[in-house]
């Protein structure tokens, strides 16, 4: 049984945000400036170890060491790619892999197949959740080029995460990927990418579909995916504004087996310690839009409840009897969405201690 934590690589400046917000902008500004928006609202979230530049191998290594000593076995970095363009890659290349801890710790990648927002906090209430400039167009050749790029830079590393001897890779918006390429195109892209890995003498892929919709989940096995999982699976996205953590976590656990049945594939459970993306959206009070990043907010989160949720995931993965069971945690450090394992001012190392207790 292994536990892998997702890592958000967006804690350093990039030219796109320098140009659209201000030079040197990072989301730490959002985290620090967040204020309570209702009675009992747990904002701001204060990192106990302070804000950090995730290109810094010393600071990243410190956090990797803390996570691994508390039971995190691997780290799944978000990888932003759009037809050869990458952003936030320095968090992985310089911060994680540049540290002694990251150079040896198992890691894998999740293709974040949409570009990050240029301007934060979001102030345009009429803007779509995914603006056009964030869409990641792709085709068969582009996906093969992407996998080729990963093979040359990362798959060849001895600490790249393998499941059943195969290289673990997930696609964040698997539904968009399938719709963009079509069913035939997606199948061809996956098959050709596997062929390129064979040509390089590398192991095959273990390709995980993240959050496939009802329209595609029944066909992803035939397309060449090997498992189903989620990034954050916690609140009801179209439910009430305030949702209790324990109720959300228990409900989601009852749905895991259904994802496996619908896909005909193993389901890798994903558990989150919380959810609150309000720092990413301007405060409109009661006039807030009913969409991301303003709604919903999960309340009542606590390390003890997270431990129970994670223990359910561990039991589920063990009972599924798949080769090398894998449980995902979202996430290590997505502070501006309120889900992180890193120490905070409220609970200290409580989130990490919950990981260790749940194993």
GUMIKE-325659 format. One line per 4 residues: number of its first residue (from 1); their letters; for each residue x, y, z of N, C-alpha, C. Coordinates in steps of 0.05 Angstrom, whole numbers, always signed. Layout:
BEGIN
NUM> A> X:Y:Z:X:Y:Z:X:Y:Z  ...
REM end
This chain:
BEGIN
1> XXXX> +17:-24:+0:+0:+0:+0:+18:+25:+0  +12:+43:-19:+28:+68:-20:+9:+91:-21  +17:+113:-8:+2:+138:-8:+18:+159:-24  +5:+171:-43:+17:+191:-60:+2:+218:-57
5> XXXX> +17:+239:-53:+5:+265:-50:+9:+282:-75  -12:+294:-85:-10:+313:-107:+5:+338:-98  +20:+350:-116:+35:+374:-110:+28:+395:-131  +19:+419:-121:+14:+442:-138:+40:+457:-141
9> XXXX> +49:+461:-166:+76:+473:-171:+75:+503:-175  +54:+516:-165:+50:+544:-172:+59:+565:-152  +80:+559:-136:+88:+577:-115:+113:+592:-121  +115:+601:-146:+137:+619:-154:+127:+636:-178
13> XXXX> +139:+659:-182:+130:+676:-204:+135:+664:-231  +118:+671:-250:+122:+664:-278:+116:+688:-295  +128:+690:-319:+125:+714:-336:+96:+721:-342  +79:+700:-346:+51:+705:-353:+37:+720:-331
17> XXXX> +42:+714:-306:+29:+728:-284:+44:+754:-278  +70:+755:-282:+84:+781:-279:+71:+802:-297  +64:+794:-322:+53:+812:-342:+24:+820:-336  +9:+801:-325:-20:+806:-322:-27:+816:-294
21> XXXX> -11:+810:-274:-17:+819:-246:+4:+840:-238  +27:+831:-230:+50:+849:-224:+75:+831:-222  +98:+843:-227:+123:+827:-225:+126:+815:-198  +132:+789:-198:+137:+775:-173:+112:+764:-160
25> XXXX> +88:+767:-172:+64:+757:-160:+64:+727:-157  +55:+717:-133:+49:+689:-129:+23:+687:-113  +13:+663:-111:-12:+660:-97:-9:+662:-66  +16:+664:-57:+19:+670:-28:+5:+696:-21
29> XXXX> +4:+715:-39:-10:+740:-34:-40:+734:-28  -52:+716:-43:-80:+709:-38:-83:+695:-11  -65:+677:-5:-67:+663:+21:-64:+682:+44  -46:+701:+43:-41:+719:+65:-63:+740:+68
33> XXXX> -76:+748:+46:-96:+769:+47:-124:+758:+51  -128:+732:+51:-155:+721:+55:-166:+729:+83  -191:+735:+84:-205:+742:+109:-231:+726:+111  -240:+722:+136:-265:+707:+140:-288:+721:+125
37> XXXX> -305:+704:+112:-328:+715:+97:-355:+707:+109  -353:+691:+131:-377:+684:+146:-368:+676:+174  -386:+675:+192:-379:+668:+220:-367:+640:+221  -343:+638:+233:-330:+613:+236:-313:+605:+212
41> XXXX> -311:+622:+192:-295:+616:+168:-266:+614:+174  -253:+592:+168:-225:+587:+175:-206:+600:+157  -206:+626:+155:-188:+642:+139:-176:+664:+156  -151:+672:+151:-132:+661:+131:-120:+635:+140
45> XXXX> -110:+619:+121:-95:+595:+127:-65:+603:+128  -53:+599:+151:-26:+609:+156:-7:+586:+156  +12:+584:+136:+31:+562:+136:+51:+565:+160  +53:+544:+176:+69:+545:+200:+99:+548:+193
49> XXXX> +107:+537:+171:+135:+540:+162:+140:+565:+145  +119:+581:+141:+121:+605:+125:+117:+600:+96  +111:+621:+80:+110:+618:+51:+138:+611:+40  +139:+598:+17:+164:+591:+6:+163:+592:-24
53> XXXX> +186:+593:-36:+190:+592:-65:+195:+563:-72  +176:+551:-87:+179:+522:-92:+200:+515:-113  +216:+535:-121:+240:+529:-137:+265:+525:-119  +262:+530:-94:+284:+529:-75:+287:+501:-64
57> XXXX> +308:+487:-72:+311:+459:-64:+314:+455:-33  +324:+475:-19:+326:+473:+10:+299:+472:+23  +282:+492:+15:+255:+493:+27:+238:+469:+18  +240:+462:-8:+224:+439:-17:+234:+414:-4
61> XXXX> +260:+410:-2:+270:+386:+10:+261:+383:+39  +260:+406:+53:+250:+406:+81:+222:+395:+82  +205:+403:+64:+177:+394:+64:+174:+365:+54  +190:+358:+35:+189:+330:+26:+198:+311:+49
65> XXXX> +219:+319:+63:+228:+302:+85:+207:+300:+106  +193:+321:+112:+172:+321:+132:+149:+302:+123  +142:+304:+98:+120:+287:+88:+127:+258:+88  +151:+251:+79:+159:+223:+77:+161:+211:+105
69> XXXX> +170:+226:+124:+173:+215:+151:+145:+211:+164  +125:+223:+153:+97:+219:+163:+81:+200:+146  +93:+187:+127:+78:+166:+113:+71:+171:+84  +79:+194:+72:+75:+198:+44:+97:+184:+28
73> XXXX> +89:+166:+10:+108:+150:-5:+116:+161:-31  +100:+179:-43:+106:+189:-70:+92:+216:-73  +102:+231:-93:+92:+258:-98:+84:+260:-128  +60:+269:-133:+50:+271:-160:+48:+301:-168
77> XXXX> +66:+310:-184:+68:+338:-191:+49:+344:-215  +34:+366:-212:+20:+376:-235:+39:+386:-257  +34:+378:-282:+52:+385:-304:+35:+400:-325  +40:+426:-327:+26:+442:-346:+40:+442:-373
81> XXXX> +26:+432:-393:+37:+429:-420:+16:+437:-440  +23:+454:-459:+5:+461:-481:+21:+464:-507  +20:+443:-523:+35:+442:-548:+64:+451:-545  +77:+440:-526:+106:+445:-522:+111:+467:-502
85> XXXX> +92:+484:-495:+95:+505:-476:+90:+494:-448  +108:+499:-429:+105:+491:-402:+107:+515:-383  +92:+514:-361:+94:+535:-340:+97:+520:-314  +109:+534:-295:+113:+523:-267:+131:+499:-266
89> XXXX> +145:+493:-288:+162:+469:-288:+186:+471:-269  +194:+496:-262:+217:+499:-244:+212:+487:-216  +187:+486:-208:+181:+474:-181:+190:+445:-181  +186:+431:-202:+194:+403:-204:+224:+401:-210
93> XXXX> +233:+415:-231:+260:+411:-241:+281:+422:-222  +276:+445:-210:+295:+458:-192:+290:+452:-163  +264:+455:-155:+258:+452:-127:+258:+424:-117  +243:+407:-130:+240:+379:-121:+264:+362:-130
97> XXXX> +269:+360:-156:+290:+343:-165:+318:+354:-159  +319:+380:-153:+344:+393:-146:+351:+389:-116  +333:+378:-101:+339:+373:-73:+348:+344:-69  +364:+338:-49:+372:+311:-44:+348:+293:-38
101> XXXX> +328:+304:-24:+304:+289:-17:+288:+282:-42  +284:+302:-59:+268:+297:-83:+282:+281:-104  +309:+282:-104:+324:+267:-123:+321:+237:-119  +313:+229:-95:+310:+200:-89:+281:+192:-83
105> XXXX> +264:+211:-76:+236:+204:-69:+220:+197:-94  +204:+176:-93:+187:+170:-116:+169:+193:-124  +166:+198:-150:+149:+219:-160:+136:+211:-186  +115:+224:-193:+101:+219:-218:+89:+246:-227
109> XXXX> +76:+245:-250:+64:+269:-262:+35:+266:-268  +20:+288:-265:-7:+290:-274:-8:+312:-294  -16:+306:-319:-19:+327:-340:-42:+345:-332  -35:+370:-324:-55:+390:-319:-63:+402:-345
113> XXXX> -81:+390:-360:-86:+397:-387:-106:+421:-389  -98:+442:-375:-109:+469:-377:-88:+488:-366  -86:+512:-375:-67:+531:-366:-77:+544:-340  -59:+552:-322:-68:+566:-297:-79:+594:-304
117> XXXX> -95:+604:-286:-106:+631:-289:-84:+652:-289  -87:+671:-307:-67:+693:-309:-72:+713:-286  -97:+719:-280:-103:+740:-261:-118:+728:-237  -107:+734:-214:-120:+725:-189:-118:+748:-169
121> XXXX> -138:+752:-151:-162:+737:-149:-181:+742:-173  -199:+724:-178:-219:+727:-199:-238:+749:-191  -242:+769:-209:-260:+791:-203:-283:+793:-223  -281:+779:-246:-302:+781:-266:-323:+759:-261
125> XXXX> -345:+768:-250:-365:+748:-242:-378:+734:-266  -377:+747:-290:-389:+734:-313:-370:+717:-329  -344:+716:-320:-325:+700:-334:-330:+670:-331  -326:+655:-353:-330:+626:-350:-310:+614:-331
129> XXXX> -316:+591:-320:-298:+578:-301:-272:+572:-314  -273:+562:-339:-248:+557:-354:-249:+576:-378  -233:+597:-377:-232:+617:-399:-217:+605:-423  -222:+617:-446:-212:+605:-471:-182:+603:-471
133> XXXX> -168:+623:-460:-139:+622:-460:-127:+600:-443  -144:+588:-426:-135:+566:-409:-139:+539:-422  -155:+537:-443:-159:+512:-456:-133:+502:-469  -129:+476:-468:-105:+464:-479:-112:+447:-503
137> XXXX> -110:+458:-527:-116:+442:-551:-95:+420:-554  -104:+397:-563:-86:+375:-567:-95:+358:-590  -78:+341:-599:-84:+321:-620:-66:+297:-616  -67:+278:-633:-52:+254:-630:-22:+260:-629
141> XXXX> -12:+276:-648:+17:+282:-649:+26:+297:-625  +9:+315:-615:+16:+331:-591:+18:+313:-567  +0:+294:-563:+1:+277:-540:+26:+259:-541  +32:+249:-565:+56:+233:-568:+81:+249:-561
145> XXXX> +82:+274:-571:+104:+292:-565:+107:+297:-535  +84:+300:-522:+84:+305:-493:+95:+281:-478  +87:+257:-485:+97:+233:-472:+127:+229:-478  +134:+236:-503:+163:+235:-510:+179:+253:-493
149> XXXX> +169:+277:-488:+182:+297:-471:+185:+286:-443  +164:+275:-432:+165:+264:-405:+184:+241:-403  +185:+224:-425:+203:+201:-425:+232:+210:-423  +239:+230:-438:+267:+239:-439:+276:+252:-413
153> XXXX> +257:+267:-400:+265:+283:-377:+260:+269:-350  +239:+252:-349:+230:+242:-323:+227:+212:-322  +215:+199:-343:+210:+170:-341:+236:+155:-339  +258:+166:-348:+284:+152:-347:+296:+152:-319
157> XXXX> +285:+168:-301:+296:+171:-274:+289:+146:-257  +308:+137:-241:+302:+113:-225:+281:+116:-204  +275:+141:-196:+255:+146:-175:+228:+154:-187  +224:+150:-213:+198:+155:-225:+179:+133:-215
161> XXXX> +155:+140:-207:+136:+122:-195:+126:+101:-215  +126:+76:-207:+115:+55:-224:+94:+40:-209  +74:+31:-223:+52:+15:-212:+51:-11:-228  +57:-33:-215:+59:-58:-229:+81:-58:-250
165> XXXX> +102:-43:-244:+124:-41:-263:+121:-21:-285  +98:-8:-286:+92:+11:-308:+93:+40:-298  +99:+58:-315:+103:+86:-308:+76:+100:-304  +72:+111:-280:+46:+123:-273:+44:+151:-284
169> XXXX> +23:+156:-299:+17:+182:-310:-14:+186:-309  -23:+209:-300:-52:+214:-300:-58:+239:-316  -83:+241:-325:-92:+264:-340:-114:+278:-324  -109:+303:-317:-126:+317:-298:-155:+320:-309
173> XXXX> -158:+329:-333:-185:+331:-345:-187:+310:-366  -192:+286:-358:-193:+264:-377:-217:+267:-396  -239:+279:-387:-262:+283:-404:-255:+302:-427  -242:+324:-420:-234:+343:-441:-215:+330:-461
177> XXXX> -196:+314:-451:-178:+300:-469:-192:+283:-489  -212:+267:-479:-226:+249:-497:-243:+265:-517  -257:+286:-507:-274:+302:-525:-257:+317:-545  -234:+327:-537:-217:+342:-556:-206:+324:-578
181> XXXX> -198:+300:-572:-187:+282:-592:-207:+264:-605  -231:+261:-592:-250:+241:-601:-242:+213:-591  -260:+195:-591:-254:+168:-580:-232:+154:-597  -235:+156:-623:-215:+143:-640:-188:+157:-637
185> XXXX> -188:+183:-636:-162:+198:-633:-149:+193:-607  -165:+192:-585:-153:+186:-559:-141:+158:-558  -155:+139:-569:-144:+112:-570:-118:+110:-586  -118:+124:-609:-93:+124:-625:-70:+138:-611
189> XXXX> -76:+161:-597:-55:+176:-584:-43:+159:-562  -59:+145:-546:-49:+129:-524:-33:+105:-535  -43:+93:-556:-28:+70:-568:-1:+79:-579  -1:+102:-593:+24:+111:-605:+44:+120:-584
193> XXXX> +34:+132:-563:+52:+140:-541:+65:+115:-528  +49:+94:-525:+60:+69:-514:+82:+58:-533  +76:+60:-558:+96:+51:-578:+122:+66:-576  +121:+92:-571:+145:+108:-569:+161:+99:-544
197> XXXX> +147:+93:-523:+161:+83:-499:+175:+57:-504  +162:+39:-519:+175:+14:-526:+200:+19:-543  +198:+38:-562:+221:+44:-579:+244:+54:-562  +238:+68:-540:+259:+78:-523:+270:+57:-503
201> XXXX> +257:+34:-503:+265:+13:-484:+255:+18:-456  +234:+34:-453:+223:+41:-427:+199:+24:-421  +191:+22:-396:+167:+7:-389:+142:+20:-401  +120:+5:-401:+94:+15:-410:+83:+35:-390
205> XXXX> +62:+49:-398:+48:+68:-381:+28:+54:-363  +24:+64:-339:-1:+60:-325:-15:+87:-326  -35:+89:-343:-49:+115:-349:-75:+117:-333  -77:+137:-316:-100:+140:-299:-117:+163:-309
209> XXXX> -143:+158:-311:-162:+179:-319:-173:+193:-294  -168:+219:-292:-177:+234:-269:-205:+245:-276  -224:+239:-258:-251:+251:-260:-265:+248:-287  -266:+224:-299:-280:+221:-324:-310:+225:-320
213> XXXX> -323:+238:-338:-352:+244:-336:-368:+219:-342  -393:+220:-337:-411:+197:-343:-411:+191:-373  -406:+211:-389:-407:+208:-418:-383:+192:-429  -361:+191:-414:-337:+177:-424:-328:+154:-406
217> XXXX> -337:+153:-381:-325:+134:-363:-328:+105:-372  -350:+99:-386:-355:+72:-395:-338:+63:-418  -323:+82:-430:-306:+75:-453:-276:+78:-449  -269:+89:-426:-240:+95:-423:-223:+70:-422
221> XXXX> -234:+48:-413:-218:+23:-413:-210:+16:-441  -229:+17:-460:-223:+11:-487:-204:+30:-500  -202:+55:-489:-184:+75:-500:-155:+70:-492  -152:+54:-471:-125:+48:-462:-117:+57:-434
225> XXXX> -137:+69:-420:-132:+77:-392:-130:+52:-374  -116:+54:-352:-112:+32:-334:-126:+34:-307  -133:+58:-300:-147:+62:-274:-162:+88:-275  -179:+92:-255:-195:+117:-252:-189:+128:-224
229> XXXX> -188:+154:-223:-184:+168:-197:-195:+196:-199  -190:+212:-178:-198:+240:-178:-175:+257:-167  -179:+283:-171:-161:+302:-157:-174:+308:-130  -192:+328:-129:-207:+333:-105:-235:+321:-109
233> XXXX> -242:+301:-93:-269:+290:-93:-280:+293:-64  -292:+316:-59:-301:+322:-32:-329:+335:-32  -331:+361:-39:-358:+373:-37:-375:+365:-61  -401:+369:-58:-419:+369:-81:-417:+396:-94
237> XXXX> -407:+396:-119:-399:+421:-131:-423:+440:-136  -447:+428:-140:-471:+444:-144:-489:+444:-120  -478:+436:-97:-493:+435:-72:-493:+461:-57  -501:+461:-32:-503:+486:-16:-475:+498:-12
241> XXXX> -476:+524:-5:-451:+539:-2:-433:+527:+20  -445:+520:+43:-430:+509:+65:-436:+479:+67  -415:+462:+67:-419:+433:+69:-400:+422:+90  -410:+404:+107:-395:+392:+129:-375:+371:+118
245> XXXX> -351:+373:+129:-330:+355:+119:-337:+326:+123  -345:+318:+147:-349:+290:+152:-371:+278:+134  -393:+293:+130:-414:+283:+113:-404:+281:+84  -389:+300:+75:-379:+299:+47:-360:+275:+44
249> XXXX> -342:+271:+63:-322:+250:+60:-335:+222:+61  -355:+219:+78:-369:+193:+80:-385:+187:+55  -398:+208:+44:-413:+204:+19:-395:+196:-4  -372:+209:-7:-354:+203:-29:-344:+174:-27
253> XXXX> -339:+165:-2:-329:+138:+1:-349:+117:-9  -375:+123:-7:-395:+105:-17:-396:+104:-48  -383:+123:-61:-384:+124:-90:-360:+111:-104  -339:+104:-89:-315:+94:-101:-320:+68:-117
257> XXXX> -335:+50:-106:-340:+25:-120:-355:+29:-146  -373:+49:-146:-388:+55:-170:-370:+65:-193  -350:+80:-187:-331:+88:-208:-316:+64:-220  -309:+45:-203:-296:+21:-213:-315:+5:-231
261> XXXX> -340:+2:-222:-359:-13:-239:-364:+1:-265  -368:+27:-264:-375:+41:-289:-352:+40:-309  -328:+40:-300:-305:+41:-318:-294:+13:-325  -300:-7:-308:-287:-33:-311:-258:-33:-304
265> XXXX> -249:-13:-288:-221:-9:-282:-218:-6:-251  -194:-10:-241:-190:-4:-213:-195:+25:-207  -207:+31:-184:-210:+58:-175:-189:+64:-153  -173:+85:-157:-153:+94:-138:-165:+116:-121
269> XXXX> -173:+111:-96:-188:+131:-81:-170:+156:-76  -183:+179:-77:-170:+204:-72:-184:+218:-49  -169:+226:-29:-180:+238:-4:-167:+266:+0  -183:+285:+9:-174:+312:+13:-179:+320:+42
273> XXXX> -161:+336:+54:-165:+346:+81:-184:+369:+83  -192:+381:+60:-211:+403:+61:-215:+415:+33  -231:+436:+32:-235:+451:+7:-246:+479:+14  -232:+499:+5:-241:+527:+7:-225:+543:-12
277> XXXX> -236:+549:-36:-221:+564:-56:-228:+594:-55  -240:+603:-33:-248:+631:-32:-225:+651:-35  -200:+644:-27:-178:+663:-32:-174:+670:-61  -182:+652:-79:-178:+656:-107:-199:+674:-120
281> XXXX> -220:+681:-105:-241:+698:-116:-245:+723:-99  -250:+745:-112:-256:+770:-98:-281:+767:-81  -282:+782:-59:-304:+779:-40:-327:+796:-49  -349:+783:-58:-373:+797:-66:-396:+795:-46
285> XXXX> -389:+785:-22:-409:+782:-1:-431:+763:-10  -456:+770:-4:-479:+753:-11:-484:+753:-41  -471:+770:-56:-475:+771:-85:-456:+753:-100  -442:+736:-86:-422:+718:-98:-434:+701:-119
289> XXXX> -420:+696:-141:-430:+677:-161:-430:+649:-151  -448:+633:-161:-450:+605:-152:-433:+587:-170  -408:+592:-171:-389:+576:-187:-361:+580:-175  -343:+563:-185:-315:+565:-176:-304:+593:-183
293> XXXX> -289:+606:-165:-278:+596:-140:-294:+604:-115  -319:+612:-119:-334:+623:-96:-351:+602:-81  -357:+580:-93:-375:+561:-80:-367:+532:-89  -370:+514:-71:-378:+515:-43:-353:+517:-25
297> XXXX> -358:+518:+2:-337:+517:+22:-343:+493:+40  -322:+477:+45:-325:+455:+64:-317:+465:+92  -334:+460:+111:-329:+470:+138:-327:+445:+157  -317:+450:+181:-316:+428:+201:-294:+409:+196
301> XXXX> -274:+416:+179:-252:+398:+174:-234:+396:+198  -222:+373:+202:-204:+369:+225:-187:+345:+219  -162:+345:+229:-144:+322:+224:-156:+295:+232  -171:+294:+254:-183:+268:+262:-202:+258:+241
305> XXXX> -219:+275:+230:-238:+267:+209:-223:+260:+183  -202:+275:+177:-186:+268:+154:-173:+241:+157  -163:+235:+181:-151:+209:+187:-172:+186:+182  -196:+190:+191:-217:+170:+186:-223:+167:+156
309> XXXX> -224:+189:+142:-229:+188:+113:-206:+173:+99  -182:+179:+106:-159:+167:+94:-158:+137:+100  -164:+130:+125:-165:+102:+133:-185:+86:+116  -208:+99:+111:-228:+86:+93:-217:+80:+66
313> XXXX> -201:+100:+55:-189:+96:+29:-169:+74:+29  -153:+72:+50:-133:+51:+52:-147:+24:+53  -168:+21:+68:-183:-4:+69:-195:-11:+42  -206:+9:+29:-218:+4:+2:-197:-6:-18
317> XXXX> -174:+8:-18:-153:+0:-37:-142:-28:-31  -140:-35:-5:-131:-61:+3:-150:-83:-5  -176:-77:-2:-197:-97:-8:-200:-101:-38  -192:-81:-54:-195:-84:-84:-175:-104:-95
321> XXXX> -154:-110:-81:-135:-131:-89:-123:-125:-116  -118:-100:-122:-103:-93:-146:-73:-94:-140  -58:-96:-162:-29:-97:-158:-19:-70:-148  -3:-71:-127:+9:-47:-115:-12:-25:-111
325> XXXX> -30:-29:-92:-51:-9:-87:-40:+19:-82  -54:+39:-93:-45:+67:-91:-69:+84:-81  -64:+100:-61:-84:+119:-51:-73:+147:-55  -90:+165:-65:-81:+192:-71:-92:+212:-49
329> XXXX> -76:+232:-44:-84:+253:-25:-81:+280:-40  -103:+295:-40:-103:+321:-53:-106:+342:-31  -85:+355:-24:-59:+353:-36:-38:+360:-15  -13:+361:-23:+8:+368:-5:+7:+398:+2
333> XXXX> +0:+415:-18:+6:+444:-15:-12:+462:-30  -37:+455:-35:-54:+474:-50:-68:+492:-30  -53:+511:-19:-62:+528:+2:-85:+546:-7  -84:+556:-31:-105:+575:-40:-131:+561:-46
337> XXXX> -133:+535:-45:-158:+520:-47:-165:+505:-21  -148:+510:+0:-155:+499:+26:-152:+469:+29  -134:+457:+12:-128:+428:+17:-98:+425:+16  -87:+417:+39:-58:+416:+41:-51:+398:+65
341> XXXX> -28:+386:+64:-17:+370:+87:+4:+385:+102  +16:+405:+90:+38:+420:+103:+28:+433:+129  +45:+436:+148:+37:+446:+175:+25:+474:+172  +3:+478:+188:-10:+504:+189:-12:+514:+218
345> XXXX> -20:+539:+221:-22:+551:+247:-44:+540:+264  -65:+528:+251:-87:+517:+267:-81:+491:+280  -69:+472:+264:-65:+445:+274:-36:+436:+274  -18:+454:+269:+10:+446:+269:+15:+424:+248
349> XXXX> +27:+402:+256:+32:+380:+238:+9:+360:+238  -14:+368:+247:-37:+350:+251:-45:+336:+225  -44:+349:+202:-52:+336:+178:-33:+313:+171  -7:+318:+174:+13:+297:+169:+11:+275:+190
353> XXXX> +6:+282:+214:+3:+261:+235:-21:+243:+229  -42:+255:+217:-65:+239:+209:-58:+219:+187  -40:+227:+169:-31:+208:+149:-17:+184:+162  +1:+189:+180:+15:+168:+193:-3:+149:+208
357> XXX> -23:+161:+222:-42:+145:+238:-61:+128:+220  -66:+137:+196:-85:+124:+179:-74:+100:+164  -48:+96:+165:-35:+75:+149:-40:+47:+161
REM end
